[in-house]
Amino acid sequence: MPTTPQEAVDYVRKNKIEWIDLQFTDLPGRLQHVTIPATDFTEEEIKNGFGKLDGSSIKGFTTIYESDMVLFPVLESLVSLPWSPSVARVLTKVYWGGGKGRFERDPRYVAETAESVLSSEGYTSYYGPELEFFLFDRVDIDVKTPQQGTGYKITAREAPWNGNGGYIIRYKEGYYPAPPVDQLMDVRLDIVQTLTKHFGFVIEASHHEVATAGQGEIDFRFSTLVETADKLQTLKYVIRNVAAKYGLVPTFMPKPLYGDNGTGMHTHFSLWNKNGKNMMYDPSDEYAELSQTGRYIIGGILHHARSLSAIVSPTVNSYRRLIPGFEAPVYVAWSKGNRSAVIRVPSYYKGMEKAKRIEYRAPDPSTNPYLAFSAIAAAALDGIKKKIDPGNPVDTNIYHLTPEKRKELGIKELPRSLDEALDELESDNEFLKPIFNSSILETYIDLKRDESRTIQMYPHPIEIYYYLDV
Protein backbone atom coordinates (compact mmCIF):
# COMPACT_ATOMS: atom_id res chain seq x y z
CA MET A 1 0.00 0.00 0.00
CA PRO A 2 1.31 3.51 -0.79
CA THR A 3 2.44 5.69 2.11
CA THR A 4 3.74 8.81 0.33
CA PRO A 5 2.30 11.03 -2.44
CA GLN A 6 5.02 9.82 -4.82
CA GLU A 7 4.20 6.17 -4.11
CA ALA A 8 0.49 6.89 -4.59
CA VAL A 9 1.06 8.53 -7.96
CA ASP A 10 3.33 5.65 -9.01
CA TYR A 11 0.66 3.14 -7.96
CA VAL A 12 -1.94 4.91 -10.11
CA ARG A 13 0.36 4.95 -13.15
CA LYS A 14 1.54 1.36 -12.72
CA ASN A 15 -2.02 0.03 -12.46
CA LYS A 16 -3.34 2.23 -15.30
CA ILE A 17 -5.94 3.83 -13.05
CA GLU A 18 -8.20 6.31 -14.82
CA TRP A 19 -10.42 7.42 -11.94
CA ILE A 20 -9.94 8.03 -8.21
CA ASP A 21 -12.90 7.52 -5.88
CA LEU A 22 -12.53 9.76 -2.82
CA GLN A 23 -14.51 8.21 0.05
CA PHE A 24 -15.47 9.47 3.50
CA THR A 25 -18.02 8.64 6.20
CA ASP A 26 -20.93 10.88 7.19
CA LEU A 27 -22.11 11.32 10.77
CA PRO A 28 -24.72 8.50 10.73
CA GLY A 29 -22.01 6.15 9.40
CA ARG A 30 -22.77 5.82 5.70
CA LEU A 31 -19.90 5.77 3.20
CA GLN A 32 -19.99 8.69 0.73
CA HIS A 33 -17.86 9.35 -2.36
CA VAL A 34 -16.89 11.64 -5.18
CA THR A 35 -14.93 10.52 -8.28
CA ILE A 36 -12.17 12.56 -9.92
CA PRO A 37 -9.91 11.93 -12.96
CA ALA A 38 -6.65 10.17 -12.14
CA THR A 39 -4.81 12.95 -13.98
CA ASP A 40 -5.78 15.26 -11.10
CA PHE A 41 -4.28 12.91 -8.54
CA THR A 42 -0.86 14.52 -8.49
CA GLU A 43 1.67 14.87 -5.68
CA GLU A 44 0.85 18.55 -5.30
CA GLU A 45 -2.92 17.98 -5.19
CA ILE A 46 -2.54 15.12 -2.72
CA LYS A 47 -0.61 17.45 -0.40
CA ASN A 48 -3.12 20.29 -0.84
CA GLY A 49 -6.21 18.12 -0.62
CA PHE A 50 -9.19 17.99 -2.97
CA GLY A 51 -11.77 20.77 -2.67
CA LYS A 52 -14.63 18.64 -3.92
CA LEU A 53 -17.14 18.55 -1.06
CA ASP A 54 -20.27 20.57 -0.34
CA GLY A 55 -20.62 19.82 3.36
CA SER A 56 -24.15 21.25 3.58
CA SER A 57 -25.44 18.31 1.54
CA ILE A 58 -24.01 15.67 3.91
CA LYS A 59 -25.99 14.57 6.99
CA GLY A 60 -24.54 16.00 10.18
CA PHE A 61 -21.84 18.06 8.50
CA THR A 62 -22.36 21.79 8.03
CA THR A 63 -24.61 24.64 6.88
CA ILE A 64 -25.09 26.12 3.44
CA TYR A 65 -23.10 29.28 4.26
CA GLU A 66 -19.92 27.39 5.31
CA SER A 67 -20.08 24.40 3.00
CA ASP A 68 -16.73 24.32 1.14
CA MET A 69 -14.73 21.36 2.43
CA VAL A 70 -11.50 19.62 1.44
CA LEU A 71 -10.73 15.89 1.31
CA PHE A 72 -7.23 14.66 2.17
CA PRO A 73 -6.45 11.08 1.09
CA VAL A 74 -5.44 8.37 3.55
CA LEU A 75 -2.85 6.97 1.15
CA GLU A 76 -2.56 3.56 2.82
CA SER A 77 -6.17 2.87 1.77
CA LEU A 78 -5.55 3.48 -1.97
CA VAL A 79 -6.44 0.35 -3.93
CA SER A 80 -7.80 -0.50 -7.36
CA LEU A 81 -11.31 -1.95 -7.35
CA PRO A 82 -11.49 -5.57 -8.52
CA TRP A 83 -15.01 -5.04 -9.93
CA SER A 84 -13.87 -1.87 -11.76
CA PRO A 85 -10.09 -2.04 -12.39
CA SER A 86 -9.84 1.42 -13.94
CA VAL A 87 -10.99 2.92 -10.63
CA ALA A 88 -9.03 3.16 -7.37
CA ARG A 89 -10.71 4.07 -4.12
CA VAL A 90 -9.07 5.96 -1.27
CA LEU A 91 -10.48 6.88 2.13
CA THR A 92 -10.14 10.52 3.09
CA LYS A 93 -10.03 12.91 6.04
CA VAL A 94 -12.38 15.90 5.96
CA TYR A 95 -11.08 19.44 6.48
CA TRP A 96 -12.73 22.85 6.50
CA GLY A 97 -12.13 24.89 3.38
CA GLY A 98 -10.05 28.06 3.52
CA GLY A 99 -7.26 26.49 5.52
CA LYS A 100 -9.31 26.43 8.76
CA GLY A 101 -8.09 22.98 9.76
CA ARG A 102 -9.69 19.66 10.49
CA PHE A 103 -13.48 19.39 10.40
CA GLU A 104 -14.49 18.53 13.95
CA ARG A 105 -17.59 16.56 12.91
CA ASP A 106 -15.64 14.18 10.66
CA PRO A 107 -16.23 10.83 12.41
CA ARG A 108 -12.73 9.67 11.51
CA TYR A 109 -11.33 12.71 13.31
CA VAL A 110 -13.11 11.59 16.50
CA ALA A 111 -11.48 8.18 16.16
CA GLU A 112 -8.07 9.74 15.60
CA THR A 113 -8.63 11.90 18.71
CA ALA A 114 -9.52 8.77 20.69
CA GLU A 115 -6.25 7.15 19.69
CA SER A 116 -4.32 10.27 20.71
CA VAL A 117 -6.03 10.38 24.11
CA LEU A 118 -5.33 6.68 24.68
CA SER A 119 -1.70 7.17 23.68
CA SER A 120 -1.32 10.10 26.09
CA GLU A 121 -2.47 7.77 28.86
CA GLY A 122 0.06 5.14 27.79
CA TYR A 123 -2.38 2.76 26.08
CA THR A 124 -3.18 1.21 22.71
CA SER A 125 -6.62 -0.30 22.18
CA TYR A 126 -7.55 -3.17 19.88
CA TYR A 127 -10.95 -4.02 18.40
CA GLY A 128 -12.35 -7.12 16.76
CA PRO A 129 -15.92 -6.58 15.50
CA GLU A 130 -17.98 -9.60 14.42
CA LEU A 131 -20.02 -8.19 11.55
CA GLU A 132 -23.34 -9.92 10.90
CA PHE A 133 -25.54 -9.21 7.89
CA PHE A 134 -28.30 -10.64 5.71
CA LEU A 135 -28.16 -11.47 2.00
CA PHE A 136 -31.67 -11.34 0.55
CA ASP A 137 -32.66 -12.20 -3.00
CA ARG A 138 -35.12 -9.34 -3.24
CA VAL A 139 -36.77 -6.71 -1.06
CA ASP A 140 -39.93 -4.92 -2.20
CA ILE A 141 -40.86 -1.80 -0.21
CA ASP A 142 -44.03 0.28 -0.42
CA VAL A 143 -43.97 3.62 1.42
CA LYS A 144 -44.94 5.92 -1.46
CA THR A 145 -48.54 6.47 -0.37
CA PRO A 146 -48.83 5.75 3.38
CA GLN A 147 -52.59 6.43 3.38
CA GLN A 148 -53.04 3.50 0.97
CA GLY A 149 -50.85 1.19 2.99
CA THR A 150 -47.20 0.58 3.75
CA GLY A 151 -45.30 -2.65 3.77
CA TYR A 152 -42.39 -4.75 2.56
CA LYS A 153 -41.77 -8.22 1.22
CA ILE A 154 -38.51 -10.15 1.60
CA THR A 155 -37.58 -12.92 -0.82
CA ALA A 156 -34.77 -15.20 0.37
CA ARG A 157 -33.82 -18.57 -1.10
CA GLU A 158 -33.13 -20.23 2.27
CA ALA A 159 -36.19 -18.90 4.07
CA PRO A 160 -39.05 -21.26 5.04
CA TRP A 161 -41.58 -18.93 3.37
CA ASN A 162 -39.92 -19.35 -0.05
CA GLY A 163 -37.09 -21.87 0.23
CA ASN A 164 -35.43 -23.02 -3.00
CA GLY A 165 -35.32 -26.74 -3.79
CA GLY A 166 -36.32 -27.83 -0.29
CA TYR A 167 -33.10 -26.70 1.40
CA ILE A 168 -34.66 -24.32 3.85
CA ILE A 169 -33.35 -23.01 7.16
CA ARG A 170 -35.96 -22.93 9.90
CA TYR A 171 -36.18 -20.00 12.28
CA LYS A 172 -33.19 -19.87 14.66
CA GLU A 173 -31.55 -22.91 13.02
CA GLY A 174 -29.06 -21.14 10.77
CA TYR A 175 -25.92 -21.55 12.87
CA TYR A 176 -23.24 -23.46 10.91
CA PRO A 177 -25.34 -25.68 8.56
CA ALA A 178 -23.20 -27.22 5.83
CA PRO A 179 -24.00 -26.75 2.12
CA PRO A 180 -26.33 -27.26 0.34
CA VAL A 181 -28.44 -26.04 3.28
CA ASP A 182 -26.12 -23.04 3.50
CA GLN A 183 -26.82 -21.73 0.00
CA LEU A 184 -24.68 -18.60 0.27
CA MET A 185 -21.27 -20.02 1.15
CA ASP A 186 -19.89 -19.28 -2.34
CA VAL A 187 -20.98 -15.64 -2.09
CA ARG A 188 -19.35 -15.21 1.31
CA LEU A 189 -16.16 -16.86 0.00
CA ASP A 190 -16.13 -14.45 -2.96
CA ILE A 191 -16.41 -11.59 -0.45
CA VAL A 192 -13.55 -12.83 1.75
CA GLN A 193 -11.32 -13.64 -1.22
CA THR A 194 -11.88 -10.11 -2.51
CA LEU A 195 -10.98 -8.73 0.90
CA THR A 196 -7.80 -10.78 1.22
CA LYS A 197 -6.52 -10.48 -2.35
CA HIS A 198 -7.29 -6.83 -2.97
CA PHE A 199 -7.79 -5.04 0.35
CA GLY A 200 -5.15 -6.65 2.57
CA PHE A 201 -7.52 -8.26 5.08
CA VAL A 202 -6.66 -11.23 7.28
CA ILE A 203 -9.90 -13.18 7.61
CA GLU A 204 -10.44 -15.31 10.72
CA ALA A 205 -13.85 -16.83 9.95
CA SER A 206 -16.84 -16.72 7.64
CA HIS A 207 -20.02 -18.61 8.41
CA HIS A 208 -23.80 -18.71 8.35
CA GLU A 209 -25.42 -17.15 11.40
CA VAL A 210 -28.39 -18.21 13.53
CA ALA A 211 -31.23 -16.60 11.59
CA THR A 212 -32.83 -17.96 8.46
CA ALA A 213 -32.97 -16.10 5.12
CA GLY A 214 -29.25 -15.66 4.50
CA GLN A 215 -27.79 -14.32 7.73
CA GLY A 216 -23.99 -14.49 7.69
CA GLU A 217 -20.95 -13.27 9.58
CA ILE A 218 -17.42 -12.34 8.53
CA ASP A 219 -14.68 -11.82 11.12
CA PHE A 220 -11.34 -10.21 10.34
CA ARG A 221 -8.14 -9.92 12.38
CA PHE A 222 -8.33 -7.37 15.18
CA SER A 223 -6.46 -4.09 14.90
CA THR A 224 -6.15 -0.61 16.37
CA LEU A 225 -9.07 1.80 16.65
CA VAL A 226 -8.90 3.86 13.46
CA GLU A 227 -7.63 0.99 11.32
CA THR A 228 -10.44 -1.29 12.50
CA ALA A 229 -13.07 1.36 11.77
CA ASP A 230 -11.57 1.88 8.29
CA LYS A 231 -11.65 -1.87 7.71
CA LEU A 232 -15.23 -2.17 8.86
CA GLN A 233 -16.33 0.49 6.37
CA THR A 234 -14.34 -1.32 3.68
CA LEU A 235 -15.89 -4.66 4.63
CA LYS A 236 -19.43 -3.30 4.29
CA TYR A 237 -18.46 -1.65 0.99
CA VAL A 238 -17.09 -4.93 -0.40
CA ILE A 239 -20.08 -6.95 0.82
CA ARG A 240 -22.44 -4.58 -0.97
CA ASN A 241 -20.52 -4.63 -4.24
CA VAL A 242 -19.91 -8.38 -4.37
CA ALA A 243 -23.54 -9.08 -3.43
CA ALA A 244 -24.69 -6.78 -6.24
CA LYS A 245 -22.74 -8.99 -8.68
CA TYR A 246 -24.96 -11.91 -7.64
CA GLY A 247 -28.15 -9.86 -7.74
CA LEU A 248 -28.46 -10.06 -3.94
CA VAL A 249 -29.59 -7.36 -1.52
CA PRO A 250 -27.31 -7.12 1.54
CA THR A 251 -28.51 -5.36 4.68
CA PHE A 252 -26.87 -4.45 7.98
CA MET A 253 -30.23 -3.48 9.46
CA PRO A 254 -30.36 -4.76 13.06
CA LYS A 255 -33.79 -6.45 12.87
CA PRO A 256 -35.23 -7.00 9.38
CA LEU A 257 -37.15 -10.19 10.29
CA TYR A 258 -39.92 -10.82 12.79
CA GLY A 259 -39.51 -13.92 14.95
CA ASP A 260 -35.81 -14.59 14.33
CA ASN A 261 -32.45 -13.32 15.54
CA GLY A 262 -31.39 -9.84 14.64
CA THR A 263 -28.04 -8.68 13.35
CA GLY A 264 -25.40 -7.70 15.87
CA MET A 265 -21.80 -6.57 15.81
CA HIS A 266 -20.28 -8.06 18.96
CA THR A 267 -17.10 -6.08 19.53
CA HIS A 268 -14.01 -7.55 21.17
CA PHE A 269 -11.89 -5.02 23.04
CA SER A 270 -8.51 -5.16 24.74
CA LEU A 271 -6.15 -2.52 26.13
CA TRP A 272 -2.35 -2.78 26.07
CA ASN A 273 0.34 -0.57 27.57
CA LYS A 274 3.41 0.84 25.84
CA ASN A 275 5.52 -2.09 27.07
CA GLY A 276 3.39 -4.54 25.13
CA LYS A 277 1.53 -5.89 28.17
CA ASN A 278 -2.15 -6.77 27.96
CA MET A 279 -3.75 -4.70 30.71
CA MET A 280 -6.76 -7.07 30.78
CA TYR A 281 -4.77 -10.19 31.73
CA ASP A 282 -3.98 -11.61 35.15
CA PRO A 283 -3.06 -15.32 35.23
CA SER A 284 -3.64 -15.46 39.00
CA ASP A 285 -7.32 -14.55 38.68
CA GLU A 286 -9.29 -17.75 39.23
CA TYR A 287 -12.54 -16.62 37.63
CA ALA A 288 -11.50 -15.54 34.13
CA GLU A 289 -7.79 -14.58 34.26
CA LEU A 290 -9.06 -11.01 34.24
CA SER A 291 -6.99 -8.23 35.79
CA GLN A 292 -8.27 -5.51 38.11
CA THR A 293 -7.77 -3.05 35.25
CA GLY A 294 -9.93 -5.30 33.11
CA ARG A 295 -12.62 -5.18 35.77
CA TYR A 296 -12.45 -1.39 35.86
CA ILE A 297 -12.84 -1.34 32.07
CA ILE A 298 -15.94 -3.51 32.37
CA GLY A 299 -17.15 -1.26 35.19
CA GLY A 300 -16.79 1.82 32.98
CA ILE A 301 -18.68 0.30 30.07
CA LEU A 302 -21.45 -1.05 32.30
CA HIS A 303 -21.75 2.26 34.16
CA HIS A 304 -22.26 4.10 30.86
CA ALA A 305 -24.02 1.26 29.01
CA ARG A 306 -27.36 3.03 28.78
CA SER A 307 -25.90 6.21 27.25
CA LEU A 308 -23.52 4.20 25.04
CA SER A 309 -26.61 2.60 23.52
CA ALA A 310 -27.41 5.82 21.66
CA ILE A 311 -24.11 5.43 19.77
CA VAL A 312 -23.62 1.67 19.44
CA SER A 313 -27.34 0.89 18.86
CA PRO A 314 -28.22 4.07 17.00
CA THR A 315 -31.43 3.38 15.07
CA VAL A 316 -35.10 2.95 15.92
CA ASN A 317 -34.77 -0.56 14.49
CA SER A 318 -31.88 -1.37 16.87
CA TYR A 319 -34.34 -1.69 19.74
CA ARG A 320 -36.37 -4.32 17.92
CA ARG A 321 -33.22 -6.45 18.17
CA LEU A 322 -32.57 -5.73 21.87
CA ILE A 323 -35.35 -7.89 23.27
CA PRO A 324 -35.23 -11.13 25.32
CA GLY A 325 -35.13 -14.48 23.58
CA PHE A 326 -33.04 -13.72 20.52
CA GLU A 327 -29.44 -13.86 21.85
CA ALA A 328 -29.29 -10.07 22.03
CA PRO A 329 -28.23 -8.37 25.26
CA VAL A 330 -30.92 -6.66 27.29
CA TYR A 331 -29.40 -6.55 30.77
CA VAL A 332 -26.47 -4.51 32.07
CA ALA A 333 -24.31 -7.25 33.54
CA TRP A 334 -21.10 -9.16 32.83
CA SER A 335 -20.01 -12.78 32.89
CA LYS A 336 -17.35 -15.21 31.74
CA GLY A 337 -19.44 -17.05 29.19
CA ASN A 338 -23.02 -15.89 29.62
CA ARG A 339 -24.35 -14.57 26.32
CA SER A 340 -27.40 -12.99 27.97
CA ALA A 341 -25.10 -10.38 29.57
CA VAL A 342 -24.06 -7.22 27.72
CA ILE A 343 -20.38 -8.03 28.37
CA ARG A 344 -18.76 -11.42 28.47
CA VAL A 345 -15.13 -12.40 28.97
CA PRO A 346 -14.29 -15.07 26.36
CA SER A 347 -12.50 -17.99 27.97
CA TYR A 348 -11.68 -20.34 25.10
CA TYR A 349 -8.06 -20.63 26.22
CA LYS A 350 -6.20 -20.64 29.52
CA GLY A 351 -2.84 -18.99 30.15
CA MET A 352 -2.86 -17.00 26.89
CA GLU A 353 -2.21 -13.30 27.48
CA LYS A 354 -2.78 -12.22 23.88
CA ALA A 355 -6.29 -13.71 23.87
CA LYS A 356 -7.58 -11.93 26.96
CA ARG A 357 -10.27 -9.42 26.05
CA ILE A 358 -13.90 -8.57 26.63
CA GLU A 359 -16.78 -8.97 24.20
CA TYR A 360 -19.23 -6.06 24.24
CA ARG A 361 -22.44 -7.45 22.76
CA ALA A 362 -24.64 -4.35 22.45
CA PRO A 363 -23.29 -2.82 19.19
CA ASP A 364 -25.02 -3.54 15.90
CA PRO A 365 -23.87 -2.88 12.30
CA SER A 366 -25.98 0.25 11.91
CA THR A 367 -23.52 2.08 14.16
CA ASN A 368 -20.85 4.46 12.91
CA PRO A 369 -17.71 2.45 13.78
CA TYR A 370 -15.52 5.53 14.25
CA LEU A 371 -17.92 6.80 16.91
CA ALA A 372 -18.68 3.40 18.45
CA PHE A 373 -15.06 2.38 19.02
CA SER A 374 -14.21 5.86 20.32
CA ALA A 375 -17.11 5.74 22.80
CA ILE A 376 -16.04 2.30 24.03
CA ALA A 377 -12.52 3.64 24.59
CA ALA A 378 -13.89 6.65 26.48
CA ALA A 379 -15.99 4.46 28.78
CA ALA A 380 -13.04 2.13 29.40
CA LEU A 381 -10.75 5.04 30.32
CA ASP A 382 -13.39 6.46 32.63
CA GLY A 383 -13.68 3.10 34.35
CA ILE A 384 -9.91 2.96 34.90
CA LYS A 385 -9.58 6.55 36.12
CA LYS A 386 -12.53 6.31 38.52
CA LYS A 387 -11.88 2.66 39.47
CA ILE A 388 -15.48 1.75 38.73
CA ASP A 389 -16.29 -1.68 40.12
CA PRO A 390 -18.45 -3.80 37.78
CA GLY A 391 -19.99 -5.83 40.59
CA ASN A 392 -20.11 -9.60 40.64
CA PRO A 393 -20.41 -11.56 37.39
CA VAL A 394 -23.79 -13.12 36.64
CA ASP A 395 -23.42 -16.67 35.38
CA THR A 396 -27.07 -17.64 35.16
CA ASN A 397 -29.42 -16.99 32.24
CA ILE A 398 -30.57 -13.47 33.06
CA TYR A 399 -33.63 -13.87 30.83
CA HIS A 400 -34.92 -16.50 33.29
CA LEU A 401 -34.46 -14.41 36.43
CA THR A 402 -37.52 -12.82 37.99
CA PRO A 403 -37.71 -9.01 38.08
CA GLU A 404 -37.31 -9.24 41.86
CA LYS A 405 -34.12 -11.29 41.53
CA ARG A 406 -32.68 -8.92 38.93
CA LYS A 407 -33.42 -6.00 41.24
CA GLU A 408 -31.76 -7.84 44.13
CA LEU A 409 -28.65 -8.37 41.98
CA GLY A 410 -28.68 -4.73 40.85
CA ILE A 411 -29.10 -5.65 37.17
CA LYS A 412 -30.39 -2.76 35.08
CA GLU A 413 -31.85 -2.94 31.58
CA LEU A 414 -30.58 -1.30 28.43
CA PRO A 415 -32.87 1.37 26.96
CA ARG A 416 -35.99 0.10 25.22
CA SER A 417 -36.03 2.73 22.49
CA LEU A 418 -33.76 5.15 20.66
CA ASP A 419 -35.42 8.10 22.41
CA GLU A 420 -34.72 6.58 25.81
CA ALA A 421 -31.11 6.00 24.80
CA LEU A 422 -30.78 9.60 23.61
CA ASP A 423 -32.19 10.80 26.94
CA GLU A 424 -29.42 8.84 28.64
CA LEU A 425 -26.76 10.27 26.34
CA GLU A 426 -27.93 13.81 27.04
CA SER A 427 -27.61 13.26 30.80
CA ASP A 428 -24.47 11.11 30.75
CA ASN A 429 -21.83 12.35 28.31
CA GLU A 430 -19.06 13.89 30.42
CA PHE A 431 -17.00 10.73 30.01
CA LEU A 432 -17.04 11.26 26.24
CA LYS A 433 -15.82 14.85 26.26
CA PRO A 434 -12.06 14.15 26.33
CA ILE A 435 -12.64 12.58 22.88
CA PHE A 436 -15.96 13.85 21.49
CA ASN A 437 -16.25 17.60 20.96
CA SER A 438 -19.54 19.25 21.94
CA SER A 439 -20.31 20.09 18.30
CA ILE A 440 -20.46 16.47 17.21
CA LEU A 441 -22.43 15.34 20.27
CA GLU A 442 -25.07 18.04 19.84
CA THR A 443 -25.37 17.48 16.10
CA TYR A 444 -25.54 13.71 16.53
CA ILE A 445 -28.32 13.92 19.12
CA ASP A 446 -30.32 16.38 16.99
CA LEU A 447 -29.93 14.15 13.94
CA LYS A 448 -31.11 11.07 15.81
CA ARG A 449 -34.02 12.88 17.48
CA ASP A 450 -35.23 13.96 14.07
CA GLU A 451 -34.86 10.43 12.72
CA SER A 452 -36.90 9.01 15.60
CA ARG A 453 -39.63 11.65 15.27
CA THR A 454 -39.98 11.03 11.55
CA ILE A 455 -40.42 7.28 11.98
CA GLN A 456 -42.90 7.77 14.84
CA MET A 457 -45.21 9.68 12.48
CA TYR A 458 -45.87 6.59 10.35
CA PRO A 459 -48.53 4.11 11.53
CA HIS A 460 -47.17 0.58 11.32
CA PRO A 461 -49.19 -2.13 9.52
CA ILE A 462 -49.27 -4.27 12.67
CA GLU A 463 -50.85 -1.34 14.52
CA ILE A 464 -53.73 -1.39 12.04
CA TYR A 465 -54.12 -5.13 12.74
CA TYR A 466 -54.17 -4.63 16.50
CA TYR A 467 -56.06 -1.39 16.86
CA LEU A 468 -58.41 -0.92 13.88
CA ASP A 469 -61.42 -2.08 15.92
CA VAL A 470 -60.72 -0.23 19.17
Order of alpha helices (4+ residues) and beta strands (2+ residues): alpha-beta-beta-alpha-beta-beta-beta-beta-alpha-beta-beta-beta-alpha-beta-beta-beta-alpha-beta-beta-alpha-alpha-alpha-beta-beta-beta-alpha-alpha-beta-alpha-alpha-alpha
